[in-house]
């Protein structure tokens, strides 16, 4: 929790004023029993109406001043807590954005969502209550005991015994329930994960008639969470009855002691009432303190979970923004780069893999082994292979979604680790396997690729991606609405729009990771032809399981179980690579016609 308190630094004034005004309120509240004693002993006992009215007005004044102090404290506490929560959410979201795919895979999306929402809200409530009650409640408890001593020392010893007993109960339950609340939050993560899977995969669940199985899985997780919450709730619920028993027992002893002291003339009846009032104040404040501790316990558990995300460091180490990645090249290399741009065929590699290996986090074996190839500027490279062969893993290393565990990946002769992430990814346009569109309009989705894109650039990207025709038919054209995840578009339309979003930035390197799987062969062919004819002549990587999509590439890389099984043109691989031949023959008739 200490590490998170830094987000309160902009609210120092509020964090001081909130408890200060609460202490003022508490101070006025501690004076009320003394006023009551004066009314009873002087006003009622002596039938002095003037004292009764005067003291009554004093009580009203104390109440009004206390109310103003309370409202002021609530305002400052709320302002500090909401500001703290806002800063924390921004920082947490920013940190998550910096994590590599490896950390995202390890932590899990559902857990991150829970920590961004439920956990942060719980911590916000904790901060709010602490600012309001953390000082007020102990101040009332110990203040009431001190005031009791000013009335009668012997009767006040009841407070001396009662308060430690209450502290043992309250803090004992707190220490016992804190680890249990961590388990409750972990159970909430699991429920959120199941819910998210079912909402995003609703069509698949229905297609395979798995509704009952998923309902059962949710019910089981929910029942386990309910049992945990009920168990913790029962322990926490012990706090109120136990504190009531102790307090009411103390009140009985106090009244008995007070009666004896009044009979012997040591104290007055009004002072006994004041002592009982002080004991009642302690009861109320300890109940508040008990609820505060429950909330704080939850908040601390949630804070620890949030801290765990902050402590997760990204495996991607990016150079400082001021560092020029090009400086990593020697003068000779820079000269080569310049001649490359002018000499076309004699160009040095745009992308190079030098004996690259990749092992995913917590994986037992390598996913990629000794990947070694070079791609020159303007070339189109096809990557093909079976499911799980490592095709996507290869291209994911170019924009540094994952880092090589052995070997090097170079872009324009510079190790990708020497680029800032912004500079590296500014060179690359990536279209991933899953077409992801955001809620808004087609225009807004295209602007993700280039914030200052003109309408002309948008239509050009749409034309190359074969999207222009269907966008023109949409009501509103570029301003046509896109539902969340593009659910109001077909699979092919979504893929083409994500390709347009990548093309609009005019990337030097274009990665199409199985991004045309929903397109028919004719549209796929038109798309590849349009990309080849682009003036920028980007270096293109096409990842596909369809041989037709990559057979006309300048070079084809065949992946098999994380290794390169073959590399060359279509005709070369048909003669030399059995894996490629099997894939091709399974998709085409022997005479070469599409099946």
C-alpha positions as CSV (number, residue, x, y, z in Angstrom):
1,X,0.0,0.0,0.0
2,X,2.9,2.4,0.8
3,X,4.0,2.4,-2.9
4,X,0.5,3.4,-4.0
5,X,0.3,6.4,-1.5
6,X,2.5,8.3,-3.9
7,X,-0.7,9.0,-5.9
8,X,-1.9,11.1,-3.0
9,X,1.0,13.6,-3.3
10,X,-1.1,16.0,-5.3
11,X,-3.8,16.0,-2.5
12,X,-1.6,16.8,0.5
13,X,-3.9,19.7,1.6
14,X,-7.0,17.4,1.4
15,X,-5.3,14.6,3.3
16,X,-4.5,17.0,6.1
17,X,-7.7,18.9,6.2
18,X,-10.1,15.9,6.1
19,X,-8.9,14.3,9.3
20,X,-8.4,17.7,10.9
21,X,-12.0,18.7,10.4
22,X,-13.1,15.2,11.6
23,X,-11.0,15.8,14.8
24,X,-12.7,19.1,15.3
25,X,-16.1,17.4,14.9
26,X,-15.0,14.7,17.5
27,X,-13.9,17.4,19.9
28,X,-17.3,19.1,19.9
29,X,-18.9,15.6,20.2
30,X,-16.9,14.9,23.4
31,X,-18.3,18.1,25.0
32,X,-21.9,17.0,24.6
33,X,-22.1,14.6,27.6
34,X,-20.7,17.4,29.9
35,X,-23.5,19.7,28.7
36,X,-26.0,16.9,29.4
37,X,-24.6,16.5,32.9
38,X,-25.0,20.2,33.5
39,X,-28.6,20.1,32.3
40,X,-29.4,17.2,34.6
41,X,-27.5,18.3,37.7
42,X,-28.3,22.0,37.5
43,X,-31.2,22.6,35.2
44,X,-33.5,19.6,36.1
45,X,-32.3,19.0,39.7
46,X,-32.7,22.7,40.6
47,X,-35.6,23.3,38.2
48,X,-33.6,26.1,36.5
49,X,-35.2,26.6,33.1
50,X,-32.7,29.2,32.1
51,X,-29.8,26.7,32.4
52,X,-31.9,24.1,30.5
53,X,-32.5,26.5,27.6
54,X,-29.0,27.9,27.7
55,X,-27.4,24.4,27.7
56,X,-29.9,23.2,25.1
57,X,-28.8,26.0,22.8
58,X,-25.2,25.1,23.4
59,X,-25.9,21.5,22.4
60,X,-27.6,22.7,19.2
61,X,-24.6,24.9,18.4
62,X,-22.2,22.0,19.1
63,X,-24.3,19.8,16.7
64,X,-24.4,22.4,13.9
65,X,-20.7,23.2,14.2
66,X,-20.0,19.4,14.2
67,X,-22.2,19.0,11.1
68,X,-20.3,21.7,9.2
69,X,-17.0,20.1,10.2
70,X,-18.2,16.7,9.1
71,X,-19.5,17.9,5.7
72,X,-16.2,19.7,5.1
73,X,-14.2,16.6,6.1
74,X,-16.3,14.5,3.8
75,X,-15.7,16.9,0.9
76,X,-11.9,16.8,1.3
77,X,-11.8,13.1,1.9
78,X,-13.9,12.4,-1.2
79,X,-11.8,14.8,-3.3
80,X,-8.5,13.1,-2.2
81,X,-9.9,9.6,-2.6
82,X,-11.3,10.2,-6.1
83,X,-8.1,12.0,-7.2
84,X,-6.0,9.2,-5.8
85,X,-8.1,6.6,-7.7
86,X,-7.9,8.6,-10.9
87,X,-4.1,8.9,-10.7
88,X,-3.7,5.2,-9.8
89,X,-5.9,4.1,-12.7
90,X,-4.0,6.2,-15.2
91,X,-0.6,4.9,-13.9
92,X,-1.8,1.3,-13.8
93,X,-3.2,1.5,-17.3
94,X,0.0,3.1,-18.5
95,X,2.1,0.4,-16.9
96,X,0.0,-2.4,-18.4
97,X,0.4,-0.8,-21.8
98,X,4.2,-1.1,-21.4
99,X,4.1,-4.8,-20.5
100,X,5.2,-7.2,-23.2
101,X,3.0,-10.0,-24.5
102,X,4.8,-12.4,-22.3
103,X,3.7,-10.6,-19.1
104,X,0.2,-10.1,-20.4
105,X,0.0,-13.9,-21.1
106,X,1.3,-14.7,-17.7
107,X,-1.0,-12.4,-15.6
108,X,-4.1,-12.9,-17.7
109,X,-6.6,-10.4,-19.1
110,X,-9.4,-11.1,-16.6
111,X,-7.1,-10.5,-13.7
112,X,-5.9,-7.2,-15.1
113,X,-9.5,-6.1,-15.6
114,X,-10.4,-6.9,-12.0
115,X,-7.4,-5.0,-10.7
116,X,-8.1,-2.0,-12.9
117,X,-11.8,-1.8,-11.7
118,X,-12.8,-3.7,-8.6
119,X,-9.5,-3.6,-6.8
120,X,-8.9,0.2,-7.5
121,X,-12.5,1.0,-6.4
122,X,-11.9,-1.0,-3.2
123,X,-8.7,0.9,-2.5
124,X,-10.5,4.2,-3.2
125,X,-13.1,3.3,-0.6
126,X,-10.4,2.4,1.9
127,X,-8.6,5.8,1.4
128,X,-11.9,7.7,1.8
129,X,-12.8,5.9,5.1
130,X,-9.3,6.2,6.5
131,X,-9.2,9.9,6.0
132,X,-12.5,10.3,7.6
133,X,-12.4,7.7,10.5
134,X,-8.9,6.5,11.0
135,X,-8.1,9.3,13.4
136,X,-11.6,10.2,14.5
137,X,-12.6,6.9,15.9
138,X,-9.4,6.3,18.1
139,X,-9.6,10.0,19.1
140,X,-13.2,9.5,20.3
141,X,-12.4,6.2,22.1
142,X,-9.4,7.5,24.0
143,X,-10.9,11.0,24.4
144,X,-14.0,9.5,26.0
145,X,-11.7,7.6,28.4
146,X,-9.8,10.7,29.3
147,X,-13.0,12.7,29.8
148,X,-14.3,9.9,32.0
149,X,-11.2,10.3,34.2
150,X,-12.0,14.0,34.6
151,X,-15.4,13.0,36.0
152,X,-14.4,10.1,38.3
153,X,-11.2,8.1,38.4
154,X,-12.6,4.9,40.0
155,X,-15.5,4.7,37.5
156,X,-13.1,5.5,34.6
157,X,-11.2,2.2,35.3
158,X,-14.1,0.4,33.6
159,X,-13.0,2.1,30.4
160,X,-9.4,1.1,31.0
161,X,-10.4,-2.6,31.0
162,X,-13.0,-2.4,28.3
163,X,-11.0,-0.6,25.6
164,X,-8.1,-3.2,25.5
165,X,-10.6,-6.1,25.3
166,X,-12.3,-4.4,22.3
167,X,-9.0,-3.8,20.6
168,X,-8.1,-7.5,21.0
169,X,-11.4,-8.5,19.3
170,X,-11.2,-6.0,16.6
171,X,-7.6,-6.4,15.6
172,X,-7.6,-10.1,16.1
173,X,-10.5,-10.5,13.6
174,X,-8.8,-8.1,11.2
175,X,-5.5,-10.1,11.2
176,X,-7.4,-13.4,10.6
177,X,-9.6,-12.1,7.8
178,X,-6.9,-10.2,5.8
179,X,-5.5,-13.3,4.0
180,X,-9.0,-14.7,3.4
181,X,-10.0,-11.5,1.5
182,X,-7.1,-12.2,-0.8
183,X,-8.5,-15.5,-1.6
184,X,-12.0,-13.9,-2.2
185,X,-10.4,-11.5,-4.7
186,X,-8.7,-14.4,-6.5
187,X,-12.0,-16.2,-6.7
188,X,-13.5,-13.0,-8.2
189,X,-10.8,-13.1,-10.9
190,X,-11.8,-16.6,-11.8
191,X,-15.5,-15.7,-12.1
192,X,-14.6,-12.7,-14.3
193,X,-12.5,-14.9,-16.5
194,X,-15.3,-17.4,-17.0
195,X,-17.8,-14.5,-17.7
196,X,-15.4,-12.8,-20.2
197,X,-14.8,-16.1,-22.0
198,X,-18.5,-16.8,-22.3
199,X,-19.4,-13.3,-23.5
200,X,-16.6,-13.1,-26.2
201,X,-17.2,-16.7,-27.2
202,X,-21.0,-16.8,-27.1
203,X,-21.3,-18.0,-30.7
204,X,-18.9,-20.8,-30.3
205,X,-20.5,-21.9,-27.0
206,X,-23.9,-22.1,-28.8
207,X,-22.5,-23.7,-32.0
208,X,-21.2,-26.6,-29.9
209,X,-24.3,-26.7,-27.7
210,X,-22.2,-26.1,-24.6
211,X,-24.5,-23.8,-22.8
212,X,-25.3,-26.2,-20.0
213,X,-21.7,-27.1,-19.5
214,X,-20.7,-23.4,-19.3
215,X,-23.6,-22.6,-16.9
216,X,-22.4,-25.5,-14.7
217,X,-18.8,-24.1,-14.8
218,X,-20.0,-20.7,-13.9
219,X,-22.2,-22.0,-11.1
220,X,-19.4,-24.0,-9.6
221,X,-17.0,-21.0,-9.6
222,X,-19.8,-18.8,-8.2
223,X,-20.7,-21.2,-5.5
224,X,-17.0,-21.5,-4.5
225,X,-16.7,-17.7,-4.4
226,X,-20.0,-17.5,-2.4
227,X,-18.7,-20.1,0.2
228,X,-15.5,-18.1,0.6
229,X,-17.3,-14.8,1.0
230,X,-19.8,-16.4,3.5
231,X,-16.9,-17.8,5.5
232,X,-15.1,-14.5,5.7
233,X,-18.4,-12.7,6.3
234,X,-19.3,-15.0,9.3
235,X,-15.9,-14.2,10.9
236,X,-16.3,-10.5,10.2
237,X,-19.8,-10.6,11.5
238,X,-18.6,-11.8,14.9
239,X,-17.1,-8.4,15.5
240,X,-20.4,-6.5,16.1
241,X,-22.0,-9.0,18.6
242,X,-18.8,-9.5,20.5
243,X,-18.2,-5.7,20.8
244,X,-21.9,-5.2,21.8
245,X,-21.5,-7.9,24.6
246,X,-18.3,-6.2,25.9
247,X,-19.7,-2.7,25.7
248,X,-23.1,-3.6,27.3
249,X,-21.3,-5.5,30.0
250,X,-19.2,-2.5,30.6
251,X,-22.3,-0.3,30.8
252,X,-23.8,-2.6,33.4
253,X,-20.7,-2.4,35.5
254,X,-20.5,1.4,35.0
255,X,-24.1,1.9,36.1
256,X,-23.6,-0.3,39.1
257,X,-20.3,1.5,40.1
258,X,-21.9,4.9,39.4
259,X,-24.9,4.1,41.5
260,X,-22.6,3.2,44.5
261,X,-20.6,6.4,43.9
262,X,-23.7,8.6,43.7
263,X,-25.1,7.1,46.9
264,X,-21.8,7.8,48.7
265,X,-21.8,11.4,47.3
266,X,-18.7,11.1,45.1
267,X,-20.4,11.9,41.8
268,X,-23.7,13.3,40.7
269,X,-26.5,11.6,38.7
270,X,-25.7,13.8,35.7
271,X,-22.1,12.6,35.7
272,X,-23.2,9.0,35.7
273,X,-25.3,9.8,32.6
274,X,-22.2,11.5,31.1
275,X,-20.1,8.4,31.7
276,X,-22.8,6.2,30.1
277,X,-22.9,8.6,27.1
278,X,-19.1,8.3,26.8
279,X,-19.4,4.5,26.9
280,X,-22.1,4.7,24.2
281,X,-19.8,6.9,22.1
282,X,-17.1,4.4,22.4
283,X,-19.5,1.7,21.3
284,X,-20.6,3.6,18.2
285,X,-17.0,4.5,17.3
286,X,-15.8,1.0,17.7
287,X,-18.5,-0.3,15.4
288,X,-17.4,2.3,12.9
289,X,-13.8,1.3,13.5
290,X,-14.7,-2.3,13.0
291,X,-16.4,-1.6,9.6
292,X,-13.4,0.6,8.7
293,X,-11.0,-2.2,9.5
294,X,-13.0,-4.6,7.3
295,X,-12.9,-2.1,4.5
296,X,-9.3,-1.4,5.0
297,X,-8.5,-5.1,5.2
298,X,-10.1,-5.5,1.8
299,X,-8.4,-2.4,0.5
300,X,-5.0,-3.6,1.6
301,X,-5.5,-7.0,0.0
302,X,-6.5,-5.2,-3.2
303,X,-3.6,-2.8,-2.9
304,X,-1.2,-5.7,-2.7
305,X,-2.7,-7.2,-5.9
306,X,-2.3,-3.8,-7.6
307,X,1.3,-3.5,-6.4
308,X,2.0,-6.9,-7.8
309,X,1.1,-5.6,-11.3
310,X,3.3,-2.6,-10.8
311,X,6.2,-4.8,-9.7
312,X,5.8,-6.9,-12.8
313,X,8.5,-5.4,-15.0
314,X,8.3,-5.6,-18.8
315,X,10.8,-7.9,-20.4
316,X,11.1,-5.4,-23.2
317,X,13.9,-2.9,-22.3
318,X,13.6,0.1,-24.6
319,X,16.4,2.6,-25.1
320,X,15.8,6.2,-24.0
321,X,13.7,8.2,-26.5
322,X,16.7,10.6,-27.2
323,X,18.9,7.8,-28.3
324,X,19.1,7.4,-32.1
325,X,18.9,3.8,-33.1
326,X,20.7,4.7,-36.3
327,X,23.7,5.5,-34.2
328,X,24.1,1.8,-33.6
329,X,25.2,1.6,-37.2
330,X,28.8,2.3,-38.1
331,X,29.7,4.8,-40.8
332,X,30.3,2.0,-43.2
333,X,26.9,0.5,-42.4
334,X,25.2,3.8,-42.9
335,X,26.8,4.2,-46.2
336,X,25.6,0.8,-47.2
337,X,22.1,1.8,-46.1
338,X,22.2,4.8,-48.4
339,X,23.4,2.8,-51.3
340,X,20.7,0.2,-50.6
341,X,18.0,2.8,-51.1
342,X,19.5,3.8,-54.4
343,X,20.6,0.4,-55.8
344,X,17.5,-1.8,-55.3
345,X,18.9,-5.3,-56.1
346,X,22.1,-4.8,-54.2
347,X,20.4,-3.7,-51.1
348,X,21.4,-4.9,-47.7
349,X,18.7,-6.8,-45.7
350,X,15.7,-4.9,-44.4
351,X,15.0,-7.7,-41.9
352,X,17.5,-10.2,-40.7
353,X,17.1,-13.2,-38.3
354,X,20.4,-14.3,-37.0
355,X,20.1,-17.8,-35.5
356,X,17.1,-16.7,-33.4
357,X,15.6,-18.9,-30.7
358,X,12.4,-18.1,-28.7
359,X,11.3,-19.7,-25.5
360,X,8.0,-18.4,-24.1
361,X,7.8,-17.5,-20.4
362,X,7.3,-20.6,-18.2
363,X,7.5,-22.8,-21.3
364,X,9.4,-26.1,-21.0
365,X,10.9,-26.0,-24.5
366,X,11.8,-23.7,-27.3
367,X,9.0,-22.5,-29.6
368,X,11.5,-21.4,-32.3
369,X,14.9,-22.9,-32.9
370,X,17.8,-21.5,-34.9
371,X,15.7,-19.2,-37.3
372,X,18.1,-17.7,-39.8
373,X,17.2,-15.7,-42.9
374,X,17.4,-12.3,-44.6
375,X,14.8,-10.3,-46.4
376,X,15.6,-7.4,-48.7
377,X,13.7,-4.2,-49.1
378,X,10.5,-4.5,-51.2
379,X,10.5,-8.3,-51.1
380,X,7.3,-10.3,-50.3
381,X,8.0,-13.2,-48.0
382,X,5.4,-15.9,-47.4
383,X,5.5,-17.9,-44.2
384,X,3.6,-21.2,-44.2
385,X,3.3,-24.2,-42.0
386,X,0.9,-26.2,-39.9
387,X,-1.0,-25.0,-36.8
388,X,1.5,-24.4,-34.0
389,X,4.5,-24.5,-36.3
390,X,5.7,-21.0,-35.1
391,X,4.6,-18.9,-38.1
392,X,3.2,-16.1,-35.9
393,X,6.0,-16.3,-33.4
394,X,8.5,-15.4,-36.2
395,X,6.7,-12.2,-37.3
396,X,5.8,-11.2,-33.7
397,X,9.5,-10.8,-33.0
398,X,10.0,-8.1,-35.7
399,X,8.0,-5.4,-33.8
400,X,9.3,-6.8,-30.5
401,X,6.0,-8.3,-29.2
402,X,8.4,-11.0,-28.0
403,X,12.1,-10.8,-27.6
404,X,14.5,-13.5,-28.9
405,X,16.0,-15.6,-26.1
406,X,19.0,-16.4,-28.4
407,X,20.3,-14.7,-31.5
408,X,19.3,-11.3,-32.9
409,X,16.5,-9.8,-35.0
410,X,17.7,-6.8,-37.1
411,X,15.7,-4.1,-39.0
412,X,17.7,-2.0,-41.4
413,X,20.8,-3.5,-40.0
414,X,20.0,-2.4,-36.4
415,X,19.1,-4.8,-33.6
416,X,15.5,-4.3,-32.8
417,X,16.5,-3.9,-29.1
418,X,18.4,-0.8,-30.0
419,X,15.3,1.0,-31.3
420,X,12.9,2.8,-29.1
421,X,9.6,0.9,-29.3
422,X,7.9,4.0,-30.8
423,X,10.6,4.3,-33.5
424,X,10.6,0.6,-34.3
425,X,6.8,0.2,-34.5
426,X,6.5,3.4,-36.5
427,X,8.3,1.5,-39.3
428,X,5.9,-1.5,-39.1
429,X,2.3,-2.1,-40.0
430,X,0.9,-5.2,-38.3
431,X,-2.4,-7.0,-39.1
432,X,-2.9,-9.7,-36.5
433,X,-4.7,-13.0,-36.8
434,X,-7.7,-11.8,-34.9
435,X,-9.3,-8.7,-36.6
436,X,-9.9,-6.2,-33.8
437,X,-11.9,-3.1,-34.4
438,X,-13.0,-0.5,-31.8
439,X,-16.4,0.9,-31.2
440,X,-16.9,4.1,-33.1
441,X,-16.8,4.9,-36.9
442,X,-14.8,3.5,-39.8
443,X,-12.9,6.9,-39.8
444,X,-12.0,6.7,-36.1
445,X,-10.7,3.1,-36.6
446,X,-8.5,4.2,-39.5
447,X,-7.1,7.1,-37.6
448,X,-5.6,4.5,-35.2
449,X,-3.1,3.9,-38.0
450,X,-2.3,7.5,-38.5
451,X,-3.8,10.3,-36.3
452,X,-3.5,13.1,-38.9
453,X,-4.6,11.0,-41.9
454,X,-6.4,12.9,-44.6
455,X,-9.6,11.7,-46.2
456,X,-7.7,11.0,-49.4
457,X,-5.2,8.8,-47.5
458,X,-8.1,6.9,-46.0
459,X,-9.8,6.2,-49.3
460,X,-6.4,5.1,-50.8
461,X,-5.9,2.6,-47.9
462,X,-9.4,1.4,-48.3
463,X,-8.9,0.9,-52.1
464,X,-5.7,-1.1,-51.6
465,X,-7.2,-3.2,-48.9
466,X,-10.3,-3.9,-51.2
467,X,-12.5,-2.2,-48.6
468,X,-13.6,0.8,-50.7
469,X,-16.5,-0.9,-52.4
470,X,-18.4,-2.0,-49.3
471,X,-17.5,1.2,-47.3
472,X,-19.1,3.3,-50.1
473,X,-22.3,1.4,-49.7
474,X,-22.4,2.0,-46.0
475,X,-24.8,4.7,-44.7
476,X,-22.4,7.5,-43.8
477,X,-19.4,6.1,-45.7
478,X,-16.3,6.8,-43.5
479,X,-18.6,7.8,-40.7
480,X,-20.5,4.6,-40.7
481,X,-20.9,3.1,-37.2
482,X,-18.7,0.2,-36.1
483,X,-20.0,-1.9,-33.2
484,X,-17.7,-3.1,-30.4
485,X,-15.2,-5.6,-31.9
486,X,-16.8,-4.9,-35.3
487,X,-19.7,-7.2,-34.6
488,X,-21.9,-5.5,-37.3
489,X,-19.4,-6.4,-40.0
490,X,-18.6,-9.7,-41.7
491,X,-15.3,-11.5,-41.0
492,X,-13.9,-10.5,-44.4
493,X,-14.9,-6.8,-43.9
494,X,-13.3,-6.7,-40.5
495,X,-10.1,-8.2,-41.9
496,X,-10.0,-5.7,-44.8
497,X,-10.5,-2.7,-42.5
498,X,-7.7,-3.8,-40.2
499,X,-5.4,-4.1,-43.3
500,X,-6.5,-0.6,-44.3
501,X,-5.7,0.7,-40.8
502,X,-2.1,-0.8,-41.2
503,X,-1.7,0.5,-44.7
504,X,-2.7,4.1,-44.0
505,X,0.6,4.7,-42.1
506,X,2.6,3.7,-45.2
507,X,4.8,1.3,-43.3
508,X,8.3,0.2,-44.4
509,X,7.5,-3.3,-43.3
510,X,3.9,-4.8,-43.6
511,X,3.1,-7.9,-41.6
512,X,-0.1,-9.8,-42.5
513,X,-0.5,-12.5,-40.0
514,X,-3.1,-14.8,-41.5
515,X,-5.2,-11.7,-42.0
516,X,-6.9,-12.7,-45.2
517,X,-8.3,-16.1,-44.1
518,X,-11.9,-14.9,-44.4
519,X,-11.4,-13.5,-47.9
520,X,-12.3,-15.5,-51.0
521,X,-9.4,-16.4,-53.4
522,X,-10.3,-13.6,-55.9
523,X,-10.3,-10.8,-53.3
524,X,-7.2,-12.2,-51.7
525,X,-5.4,-12.1,-55.1
526,X,-6.5,-8.6,-55.7
527,X,-5.3,-7.5,-52.3
528,X,-1.9,-9.0,-52.8
529,X,-1.6,-7.4,-56.3
530,X,-2.6,-4.0,-54.9
531,X,0.0,-4.2,-52.2
532,X,2.7,-5.2,-54.7
533,X,1.9,-2.2,-56.8
534,X,2.1,0.3,-53.9
535,X,4.5,3.2,-54.6
536,X,6.2,2.7,-51.2
537,X,7.1,-0.9,-52.0
538,X,7.0,-2.1,-48.5
539,X,8.7,-5.3,-47.4
540,X,5.8,-7.7,-46.9
541,X,5.5,-10.7,-44.6
542,X,2.4,-12.8,-45.4
543,X,1.7,-15.5,-42.8
544,X,-0.9,-18.0,-44.1
545,X,-2.0,-21.6,-44.1
546,X,-3.2,-21.2,-47.7
547,X,-0.6,-22.0,-50.3
548,X,-2.5,-19.9,-52.8
549,X,-1.8,-16.8,-50.7
550,X,2.0,-17.1,-50.7
551,X,2.9,-19.2,-53.8
552,X,3.8,-16.0,-55.8
553,X,5.9,-14.5,-53.0
554,X,9.6,-13.7,-53.7
555,X,10.6,-16.1,-51.0
556,X,8.7,-18.7,-49.0
557,X,9.7,-19.9,-45.5
558,X,8.2,-23.2,-44.5
559,X,7.9,-23.7,-40.7
560,X,7.6,-27.1,-39.0
561,X,7.6,-27.5,-35.2
562,X,9.5,-24.3,-34.6
563,X,12.2,-24.8,-37.2
564,X,12.6,-23.8,-40.8
565,X,11.9,-26.9,-42.9
566,X,12.5,-25.1,-46.2
567,X,13.1,-21.8,-47.8
568,X,12.9,-20.6,-51.4
569,X,10.5,-19.9,-54.2
570,X,7.3,-22.0,-54.9
571,X,9.0,-24.1,-57.6
572,X,12.1,-24.7,-55.6
573,X,10.2,-25.8,-52.6
574,X,7.9,-28.1,-54.6
575,X,11.1,-30.0,-55.6
576,X,13.1,-29.8,-52.3
577,X,10.7,-29.5,-49.4
578,X,8.4,-32.4,-48.5
579,X,6.5,-30.4,-45.9
580,X,5.6,-27.7,-48.4
581,X,4.7,-30.2,-51.1
582,X,2.3,-32.0,-48.7
583,X,0.6,-28.7,-47.8
584,X,0.3,-27.7,-51.4
585,X,-1.0,-31.1,-52.6
586,X,-3.6,-31.1,-49.8
587,X,-5.0,-27.8,-51.0
588,X,-4.6,-28.2,-54.8
589,X,-5.4,-30.9,-57.3
590,X,-2.4,-32.7,-58.8
591,X,-2.8,-30.9,-62.1
592,X,-2.4,-27.6,-60.2
593,X,-6.1,-26.4,-60.3
594,X,-7.7,-25.1,-57.2
595,X,-10.0,-27.6,-55.6
